[in-house]
Amino acid sequence: ELPEALCPTAEDGILQNKGVIEVVTCFRHRYEAGLGGGVFMVVACKNDYSRMIVTTKGQIPNAKGTTALIYRPYHLCGVETPITLLCAGILNVSTGSETYLPKYDLVQTAVRDLKAGEIIGNDHDPALQASIIPATKMGKGSAVPAHMLNGNKLKRDVPAGTLLTYDLVAEPKDSVLWKLRRKQEEIFSN
């Protein structure tokens, strides 16, 4: 259903524009492949030739054949990190961009009214809806990255539809994740 939903409204999808970054949650049976921890993209098929190439390589098209899902439903746990370390540490080969900058954050919006003192759930919490936005610096009014919210308390009531920001969330004591975010901002602000 991803190539059906993640295409422009003109093609019966939900997207207002092309070139959109989106987050999804897949409901599936235990024996079906999922996207948990994996990566995907929905690509446009502009002509018969590209449609034929994409769909004959096993990718999943929408009914109109205008988009297709390309995905890897898993991370190669225990393989990707050692390969990166090998390339960088031993071979002295970069595994990333030389102009890397944090550009986007996965953030959460309240789906229902949340109460002060409520503990914020993880990225699969039905009370929250994830979205990806341009990265912002830590501070009042700035969105807290989703994984920095997990298990933290709300400082005040949050109405449904509100983006969870630093001024709404009690910062945990001695959080390595929050310290790393500050360090990231320090490094990349220069």
C-alpha positions as CSV (number, residue, x, y, z in Angstrom):
1,E,0.0,0.0,0.0
2,L,3.0,2.4,0.3
3,P,3.2,3.2,-3.4
4,E,-0.6,3.7,-3.4
5,A,-0.6,6.1,-0.5
6,L,2.7,7.9,-0.9
7,C,2.1,9.5,-4.2
8,P,0.5,12.9,-5.1
9,T,-3.2,13.5,-4.6
10,A,-3.5,13.8,-8.3
11,E,-2.7,10.1,-8.5
12,D,-5.1,9.2,-5.6
13,G,-2.3,9.4,-3.0
14,I,-2.0,11.5,0.2
15,L,1.0,13.7,-0.7
16,Q,0.4,17.4,-1.6
17,N,3.8,17.6,-3.3
18,K,6.5,15.4,-4.9
19,G,9.9,15.1,-3.2
20,V,8.4,14.6,0.3
21,I,10.1,12.8,3.2
22,E,7.5,10.8,5.1
23,V,7.4,8.4,8.0
24,V,5.2,5.3,8.1
25,T,4.1,2.5,10.4
26,C,3.3,-0.8,8.8
27,F,0.8,-3.2,10.3
28,R,1.6,-6.8,9.3
29,H,1.3,-10.4,10.2
30,R,4.3,-11.9,12.0
31,Y,5.3,-13.9,9.0
32,E,5.2,-10.9,6.6
33,A,8.1,-8.6,5.9
34,G,8.0,-5.3,7.6
35,L,9.9,-2.0,7.5
36,G,10.9,-1.9,11.2
37,G,14.5,-0.7,11.2
38,G,14.6,-0.8,7.4
39,V,14.7,1.8,4.7
40,F,12.4,2.6,1.8
41,M,11.6,5.1,-0.9
42,V,8.7,5.5,-3.3
43,V,9.9,6.5,-6.7
44,A,8.0,7.9,-9.6
45,C,7.8,5.9,-12.9
46,K,7.5,8.6,-15.6
47,N,7.3,6.3,-18.6
48,D,6.7,2.7,-19.7
49,Y,10.4,1.9,-19.9
50,S,11.2,3.0,-16.3
51,R,8.1,1.3,-15.1
52,M,9.1,-2.0,-16.8
53,I,12.7,-1.8,-15.3
54,V,11.4,-1.1,-11.8
55,T,8.6,-3.6,-11.7
56,T,10.6,-6.5,-13.4
57,K,13.3,-6.1,-10.7
58,G,10.8,-7.0,-8.0
59,Q,9.8,-3.6,-6.8
60,I,6.1,-3.0,-5.9
61,P,4.2,-0.6,-8.1
62,N,1.0,1.3,-7.4
63,A,-2.1,0.2,-9.4
64,K,-1.5,3.0,-12.0
65,G,2.1,2.2,-12.4
66,T,3.2,5.7,-11.7
67,T,5.1,5.0,-8.5
68,A,6.9,2.0,-7.0
69,L,8.2,1.0,-3.6
70,I,11.9,0.2,-3.3
71,Y,12.8,-1.1,0.1
72,R,15.1,-3.1,2.3
73,P,13.0,-4.4,5.2
74,Y,15.9,-4.8,7.6
75,H,19.2,-3.4,8.8
76,L,22.2,-5.7,8.6
77,C,22.7,-5.6,12.4
78,G,26.2,-6.5,13.3
79,V,27.4,-6.0,9.7
80,E,27.0,-2.3,8.9
81,T,29.0,-1.0,11.8
82,P,32.0,-3.3,11.5
83,I,32.2,-2.4,7.7
84,T,32.1,1.3,8.6
85,L,34.9,0.8,11.2
86,L,37.0,-1.2,8.7
87,C,36.6,1.4,6.0
88,A,37.3,4.4,8.2
89,G,39.8,3.0,10.7
90,I,41.9,0.6,8.7
91,L,41.4,1.6,5.1
92,N,41.2,5.3,5.8
93,V,38.2,5.5,3.4
94,S,35.3,7.8,4.2
95,T,31.9,6.2,4.5
96,G,30.0,9.4,4.5
97,S,29.9,12.8,2.9
98,E,32.7,15.3,3.5
99,T,30.0,18.0,3.9
100,Y,27.8,16.2,6.4
101,L,25.5,18.4,8.4
102,P,22.4,17.4,10.4
103,K,19.5,18.5,8.2
104,Y,16.3,16.8,9.5
105,D,14.8,15.5,12.7
106,L,12.2,12.9,13.3
107,V,9.7,14.7,15.7
108,Q,6.4,13.9,17.4
109,T,3.0,15.6,17.5
110,A,0.3,14.8,20.1
111,V,-2.6,12.9,18.5
112,R,-4.7,13.3,21.6
113,D,-4.6,15.7,24.5
114,L,-1.7,14.8,26.8
115,K,-1.6,15.7,30.5
116,A,1.2,17.3,32.5
117,G,3.3,14.6,34.2
118,E,2.4,12.0,31.5
119,I,5.3,9.9,30.4
120,I,6.0,10.2,26.7
121,G,6.1,6.9,24.8
122,N,8.4,5.7,22.1
123,D,8.1,6.2,18.3
124,H,5.3,3.6,18.1
125,D,3.1,5.3,20.7
126,P,-0.4,5.7,19.3
127,A,-0.7,9.0,21.2
128,L,2.0,10.5,19.0
129,Q,2.4,11.0,15.3
130,A,5.8,11.2,13.7
131,S,7.0,13.5,11.0
132,I,10.3,14.7,9.6
133,I,11.1,18.4,9.7
134,P,14.2,20.5,9.1
135,A,16.5,20.2,12.1
136,T,16.4,23.0,14.7
137,K,18.6,23.9,17.6
138,M,17.7,22.9,21.2
139,G,15.6,25.6,22.8
140,K,12.1,26.9,23.6
141,G,9.7,26.3,20.8
142,S,12.1,23.9,19.0
143,A,10.9,20.4,18.4
144,V,12.6,17.6,20.4
145,P,13.9,14.8,18.2
146,A,11.6,11.8,18.8
147,H,14.0,9.4,20.4
148,M,15.0,12.1,22.9
149,L,11.4,12.1,24.1
150,N,11.1,8.4,25.1
151,G,10.3,8.0,28.8
152,N,10.4,11.7,29.7
153,K,7.7,13.6,31.5
154,L,5.5,16.4,30.1
155,K,5.9,19.7,32.1
156,R,2.4,20.8,31.2
157,D,-0.8,19.8,29.4
158,V,-0.4,19.4,25.6
159,P,-3.4,19.8,23.4
160,A,-3.9,17.4,20.4
161,G,-2.1,18.6,17.3
162,T,0.8,20.2,19.2
163,L,4.4,19.5,18.2
164,L,6.4,18.4,21.3
165,T,9.0,21.0,22.0
166,Y,11.8,21.5,24.5
167,D,9.7,23.8,26.7
168,L,7.0,21.1,27.0
169,V,9.3,18.3,28.1
170,A,11.2,17.8,31.4
171,E,14.9,17.2,30.5
172,P,16.1,14.0,32.0
173,K,19.1,14.1,34.4
174,D,22.4,12.8,33.0
175,S,20.9,11.8,29.6
176,V,23.7,10.7,27.3
177,L,21.4,11.3,24.3
178,W,20.6,14.9,25.3
179,K,24.3,15.5,26.0
180,L,25.2,14.1,22.5
181,R,22.6,16.4,20.9
182,R,24.2,19.4,22.6
183,K,27.6,18.2,21.5
184,Q,26.3,17.8,17.9
185,E,25.0,21.3,17.9
186,E,28.3,22.6,19.2
187,I,30.3,20.8,16.6
188,F,28.1,21.7,13.6
189,S,27.4,25.3,14.6
190,N,31.0,26.3,13.8
